Amino acid sequence: MPKKEGWPQRREIVLGTVTKVNPFSAFVSLDEYENTEGMIHISEVAGKWVRDIRKFVKPGQKVVALVMRTDKQKGHITLSLKRVKKYDSEKKMKEYKREIKAEKMLQALADKNKISLDDVYKDIGFQLQEIFGEVFKAFHMSLTDRGYEMLIKKGVSEKWAKQIKQVADEQMELKEVDIKGEIELKCYQPDGVSVIKNILKDAKKKHDIEVKYISAPKYSIFLKTKDAKSGEKKLKKVGEEIIKRIEECNGEGSLKVD
């Protein structure tokens, strides 16, 4: 399970495993923090009267809870299940799955450097958590040139940045996304329609974009890319080039990128 440094904070959403259930409380081991356990009182299990706590929590069950109070000196952490919104619970579980993948990639870094997973966390893992909020995000970012540069800009050493990118390239794949835009074109020459068609045809061939007719004077232009930001820039540049050409042919145009 991915690790975090320190101690859980009040109002933090945490993931845990139920270890023990009593008539009026349940104890939860916090998966992200080493040697930490929290307690859920029966009154904090559900947003209604609970007669039998065992109908809501069982040993071994994964739960998403809200940290209500903490006392580090005494080692006390009070948790609540009923105060966690459905959205926050689903978001936490998604983060958990991503961080499981991230820990496998950290293990790959450990293997490459012939050190332990704990040492990788100390050397780079905790730093990535502090900078990006989660380790997975750093690996995902490294897949693009812009993201790789951001790692270094944020303080990740070139040595680790290169290895992070190498592991990410081996174990991850960016999904293609559609970048769409709508362009309006008007040409006031006698053969204006043909002029517009030829300009769009040239742009499609030159820049590997798709063009679809909506209704005069609107056209849809889009491209597939694994780098959304770069793709958006490219589409804007293509649109500007199309508009420039139409203006040279006694016409006008405008572009809107989604």
Secondary structure by P-SEA (a helix, b strand, c coil): cccccccccccbbbbbbbccccccbbbbcccccccbbbbbccccccccccccccccccccbbbbbbbcccccccbbbbbbcccccaaaaaaaaaaaaaaaaaaaaaaaaaaaacccaaaaaaacaaaaaaacccaaaaaaaaccaaaaaaaaaacccaaaaaaaaaaaaacbbbbbbbbbbbbbbbbcccaaaaaaaaaaaaaaaacbbbbbbccccbbbbbbbbccaaaaaaaaaaaaaaaaaaaaaaccccccccc
